[in-house]
Amino acid sequence: METQPKNISQEEKRALVEKLEKLRNEERIIERNIDEYYALLRSEPGSKERLTRKIEGEDNEMDRVRVEIKEISVELDNTTSYPGINVHTYKKYIFKCRYCNWEGLGCETVIVGNEIMAEVIGCPKCHEMIQFVYWPTTYDVLQYGTAEGKKEAQGWIEKEKIRKAKRDERWEKHPDLESPDQLPDIDADEIIISLREEGINEAAKADIWENAFLVFYWGEREIWRVPAWFEYYNHYLSWGEILKEKYGDRLVDFEAKETVDLGGDSLSAFKKVREFRNSLAKKET
């Protein structure tokens, strides 16, 4: 049996939880600030340079806050004393409940929650959370897995290298839209640009993005394309500003369907997209 990690007192845990809550609140404030600056950017195009600097500053603050959140979360999870712990290995470790002092093996704990990348194990006596146990990464398997698992993990790494090479090749052939100079001139009093998802195949067993693109159309004329990816709404907003810079007031819409790949996991993505489109059409949000 493995030894249990160093326990922390209730006071220490409470202080960490309070600090984590403050950071979460700070994260929400920064998100609101960024939303407000983007709204101002659309209504005050002459302030683009100043507002862009403010957005960059808020982004840097967000990076700092999220690093601190991660550090405190790891400390609360108290997993660092368990090399290679994950959902496949935690059952052999000894845990102690910080609330009622129950002590026992991981196989005796109960699942009290689920996250995307982890399960939450809890005390079988009081059902309070003990800690997160994560699904193993490829490198966890390489270090702590069986010989068969290590061989399979090495295969995953080789496949990922091939996928990355293909992705790099696609981006080299179809670079991102970063400047109005990359766009063609359009002779029209009113311009509607449509952003369409093409080639996304969720049923594919291989890389579902291999032949997937985000394509800009004026009518049925293709004017730009970039490789597609999940949750690209922030880039939609950036591209929209570039389109405005190129076509000015003649741009009356930048169409985009509200798909899962556009919005991703963001709860405010579609609202931001609608606000931007309404600003082009001069509509009230």
C-alpha positions as CSV (number, residue, x, y, z in Angstrom):
1,M,0.0,0.0,0.0
2,E,1.1,3.6,-0.7
3,T,1.3,6.2,2.0
4,Q,-1.4,8.9,2.2
5,P,-0.5,12.5,1.3
6,K,0.2,15.1,3.9
7,N,-3.1,16.2,5.4
8,I,-3.9,19.9,5.9
9,S,-5.9,21.5,8.7
10,Q,-9.5,22.8,8.4
11,E,-8.2,26.3,8.8
12,E,-5.6,25.9,6.0
13,K,-8.2,24.3,3.7
14,R,-10.7,27.1,4.5
15,A,-8.1,29.8,3.7
16,L,-7.4,28.1,0.3
17,V,-11.1,27.8,-0.5
18,E,-11.6,31.5,0.3
19,K,-8.7,32.5,-1.9
20,L,-9.9,30.3,-4.7
21,E,-13.4,31.9,-4.5
22,K,-11.8,35.4,-4.7
23,L,-9.9,34.4,-7.7
24,R,-13.0,32.9,-9.4
25,N,-14.8,36.3,-8.7
26,E,-11.8,38.1,-10.2
27,E,-12.0,35.9,-13.2
28,R,-15.7,36.8,-13.7
29,I,-14.9,40.5,-13.4
30,I,-12.2,40.3,-16.0
31,E,-14.5,38.4,-18.4
32,R,-17.1,41.2,-18.0
33,N,-14.4,43.8,-18.6
34,I,-13.3,42.1,-21.8
35,D,-17.0,41.9,-23.0
36,E,-17.4,45.6,-22.3
37,Y,-14.2,46.6,-24.2
38,Y,-15.3,44.5,-27.2
39,A,-18.7,46.3,-27.2
40,L,-16.9,49.7,-27.0
41,L,-14.6,48.6,-29.8
42,R,-17.6,48.1,-32.1
43,S,-19.2,51.4,-31.2
44,E,-16.0,53.5,-31.0
45,P,-13.8,52.3,-34.0
46,G,-11.7,55.4,-33.5
47,S,-10.5,54.1,-30.1
48,K,-9.3,50.7,-31.5
49,E,-5.7,51.1,-30.5
50,R,-6.5,52.2,-26.9
51,L,-9.2,49.5,-26.4
52,T,-7.0,46.8,-28.0
53,R,-4.3,47.6,-25.4
54,K,-6.9,47.3,-22.6
55,I,-8.1,44.0,-23.9
56,E,-4.5,42.7,-24.1
57,G,-4.0,43.9,-20.5
58,E,-7.1,42.1,-19.3
59,D,-6.1,38.9,-21.2
60,N,-2.7,39.0,-19.4
61,E,-4.5,39.4,-16.0
62,M,-6.8,36.5,-17.0
63,D,-3.7,34.3,-17.6
64,R,-2.3,35.2,-14.2
65,V,-5.6,34.5,-12.4
66,R,-6.0,31.2,-14.1
67,V,-2.5,30.1,-13.2
68,E,-3.2,30.9,-9.6
69,I,-6.5,29.1,-9.7
70,K,-4.8,26.0,-11.1
71,E,-2.1,26.1,-8.4
72,I,-4.6,26.4,-5.6
73,S,-6.8,23.7,-7.1
74,V,-3.9,21.3,-7.3
75,E,-3.0,22.1,-3.6
76,L,-6.6,21.5,-2.6
77,D,-6.7,18.3,-4.6
78,N,-3.5,17.3,-2.8
79,T,-2.5,14.9,-5.5
80,T,1.2,15.6,-5.8
81,S,2.1,13.0,-3.2
82,Y,0.6,10.3,-5.4
83,P,2.8,9.6,-8.4
84,G,0.8,8.5,-11.4
85,I,-2.6,8.7,-9.7
86,N,-5.5,8.6,-12.0
87,V,-8.9,6.9,-12.3
88,H,-7.2,3.6,-13.0
89,T,-4.8,3.6,-10.1
90,Y,-6.4,5.5,-7.2
91,K,-8.0,2.4,-5.7
92,K,-4.7,1.2,-4.3
93,Y,-4.0,4.4,-2.4
94,I,-5.0,5.3,1.2
95,F,-7.1,8.4,1.6
96,K,-8.3,10.3,4.7
97,C,-11.4,12.5,4.8
98,R,-10.6,16.0,6.0
99,Y,-14.1,16.3,7.4
100,C,-14.9,13.2,9.5
101,N,-11.4,11.6,9.6
102,W,-12.6,8.4,7.8
103,E,-9.5,6.6,6.4
104,G,-9.4,3.8,3.8
105,L,-8.4,2.6,0.4
106,G,-9.5,4.3,-2.8
107,C,-11.6,1.3,-3.7
108,E,-13.7,2.0,-0.6
109,T,-14.5,5.6,-1.6
110,V,-17.6,6.7,-3.5
111,I,-17.9,8.8,-6.7
112,V,-19.6,12.1,-5.7
113,G,-19.1,14.0,-9.0
114,N,-17.8,13.9,-12.5
115,E,-15.9,16.4,-14.5
116,I,-14.8,16.4,-18.1
117,M,-11.3,15.3,-17.3
118,A,-11.8,13.7,-13.9
119,E,-14.0,11.9,-11.4
120,V,-14.5,13.2,-7.9
121,I,-14.1,10.7,-5.2
122,G,-15.7,11.2,-1.8
123,C,-15.9,9.8,1.7
124,P,-18.2,6.7,2.0
125,K,-19.1,7.9,5.5
126,C,-20.0,11.6,5.2
127,H,-20.0,11.8,1.3
128,E,-17.8,15.0,1.3
129,M,-15.3,15.4,-1.5
130,I,-11.9,13.9,-0.9
131,Q,-10.2,14.9,-4.2
132,F,-10.2,14.8,-8.0
133,V,-8.7,11.8,-9.8
134,Y,-7.9,12.5,-13.4
135,W,-7.9,10.3,-16.5
136,P,-4.3,9.5,-17.3
137,T,-2.4,11.4,-19.9
138,T,-0.4,9.7,-22.6
139,Y,2.8,10.5,-20.6
140,D,1.3,9.1,-17.4
141,V,0.8,5.8,-19.3
142,L,4.4,6.0,-20.6
143,Q,5.8,6.4,-17.1
144,Y,3.4,4.3,-15.0
145,G,1.5,2.0,-17.3
146,T,2.0,-1.6,-18.2
147,A,4.3,-2.7,-21.1
148,E,1.2,-3.1,-23.3
149,G,-0.1,0.3,-22.3
150,K,3.3,2.0,-22.9
151,K,3.4,0.5,-26.4
152,E,-0.1,1.8,-27.1
153,A,0.7,5.2,-25.7
154,Q,3.8,5.4,-28.0
155,G,1.5,4.7,-30.9
156,W,-0.7,7.6,-29.9
157,I,2.3,9.9,-29.8
158,E,3.3,8.9,-33.3
159,K,-0.2,9.4,-34.6
160,E,-0.4,12.8,-33.0
161,K,2.9,13.8,-34.7
162,I,1.4,12.8,-38.0
163,R,-1.8,14.8,-37.3
164,K,0.3,17.8,-36.2
165,A,2.3,17.7,-39.4
166,K,-0.9,17.7,-41.4
167,R,-2.4,20.5,-39.4
168,D,0.8,22.6,-39.8
169,E,0.7,21.9,-43.6
170,R,-2.9,23.0,-43.8
171,W,-2.2,26.3,-41.9
172,E,0.8,27.0,-44.1
173,K,-1.3,26.5,-47.2
174,H,-4.3,28.4,-45.7
175,P,-3.0,31.0,-43.3
176,D,-5.1,32.9,-40.8
177,L,-6.8,36.2,-41.8
178,E,-4.8,38.9,-40.0
179,S,-5.0,42.0,-42.2
180,P,-7.5,43.7,-44.5
181,D,-4.8,43.7,-47.2
182,Q,-5.4,39.9,-47.5
183,L,-9.0,40.4,-48.6
184,P,-10.1,41.2,-52.2
185,D,-11.7,44.4,-53.2
186,I,-15.5,44.1,-53.7
187,D,-17.5,46.5,-55.9
188,A,-20.8,46.7,-54.1
189,D,-22.8,49.2,-52.1
190,E,-23.8,46.6,-49.5
191,I,-21.7,43.6,-48.6
192,I,-22.8,40.5,-46.8
193,I,-20.0,38.0,-46.0
194,S,-21.0,34.5,-44.9
195,L,-18.8,32.3,-42.8
196,R,-19.5,28.6,-43.5
197,E,-18.2,25.4,-41.9
198,E,-17.2,22.9,-44.5
199,G,-15.9,19.3,-44.3
200,I,-16.5,18.8,-40.5
201,N,-17.2,15.1,-40.1
202,E,-18.0,14.1,-36.5
203,A,-18.4,10.4,-37.6
204,A,-14.8,10.1,-38.8
205,K,-12.6,7.8,-36.9
206,A,-9.5,9.8,-37.8
207,D,-8.9,13.5,-37.3
208,I,-12.4,15.1,-37.7
209,W,-10.7,18.4,-38.7
210,E,-8.5,16.9,-41.4
211,N,-10.6,18.3,-44.2
212,A,-12.6,20.9,-42.2
213,F,-12.4,24.6,-43.1
214,L,-14.1,27.9,-42.2
215,V,-14.8,29.5,-45.5
216,F,-15.7,33.2,-46.2
217,Y,-18.1,33.8,-49.0
218,W,-19.4,36.9,-50.8
219,G,-22.5,35.5,-52.4
220,E,-21.1,32.3,-53.8
221,R,-17.6,33.7,-54.4
222,E,-15.0,32.3,-51.9
223,I,-12.8,35.1,-50.6
224,W,-10.9,33.4,-47.8
225,R,-10.6,30.1,-46.0
226,V,-8.8,28.8,-42.9
227,P,-8.6,25.3,-41.2
228,A,-11.5,24.8,-38.8
229,W,-11.4,24.1,-35.1
230,F,-13.6,23.9,-32.0
231,E,-14.8,27.1,-30.3
232,Y,-13.7,29.7,-32.8
233,Y,-16.1,32.5,-31.9
234,N,-13.3,34.8,-30.6
235,H,-11.7,34.6,-34.0
236,Y,-15.0,35.3,-35.7
237,L,-15.1,38.6,-33.8
238,S,-11.5,39.4,-34.7
239,W,-12.2,38.5,-38.4
240,G,-15.3,40.7,-38.2
241,E,-13.2,43.7,-37.2
242,I,-10.8,43.1,-40.1
243,L,-13.8,42.9,-42.5
244,K,-15.1,46.2,-41.2
245,E,-11.7,47.8,-41.6
246,K,-11.5,46.5,-45.2
247,Y,-15.1,47.3,-46.4
248,G,-16.2,50.0,-43.9
249,D,-19.9,50.9,-43.7
250,R,-20.6,48.8,-46.8
251,L,-20.3,45.7,-44.7
252,V,-23.9,45.1,-43.4
253,D,-23.6,41.5,-42.1
254,F,-21.1,38.8,-41.3
255,E,-23.2,35.8,-41.3
256,A,-22.4,32.7,-39.1
257,K,-24.6,29.8,-38.1
258,E,-24.8,29.3,-34.3
259,T,-23.2,25.8,-34.3
260,V,-21.6,23.9,-31.5
261,D,-18.2,24.4,-33.1
262,L,-18.7,28.2,-33.2
263,G,-19.7,28.6,-29.6
264,G,-17.9,25.7,-28.0
265,D,-18.1,25.6,-24.2
266,S,-18.8,29.4,-23.9
267,L,-22.1,30.5,-22.5
268,S,-21.9,34.0,-24.0
269,A,-20.5,33.2,-27.4
270,F,-23.7,33.4,-29.4
271,K,-24.7,36.6,-27.6
272,K,-21.4,38.2,-28.7
273,V,-21.8,37.1,-32.3
274,R,-25.4,38.5,-32.4
275,E,-24.2,41.8,-30.9
276,F,-21.5,42.1,-33.5
277,R,-23.9,41.3,-36.4
278,N,-26.5,43.8,-35.0
279,S,-23.8,46.5,-34.8
280,L,-23.2,46.0,-38.6
281,A,-26.9,46.2,-39.3
282,K,-27.2,49.2,-37.0
283,K,-29.8,47.3,-34.9
284,E,-30.4,47.6,-31.2
285,T,-29.2,44.6,-29.2
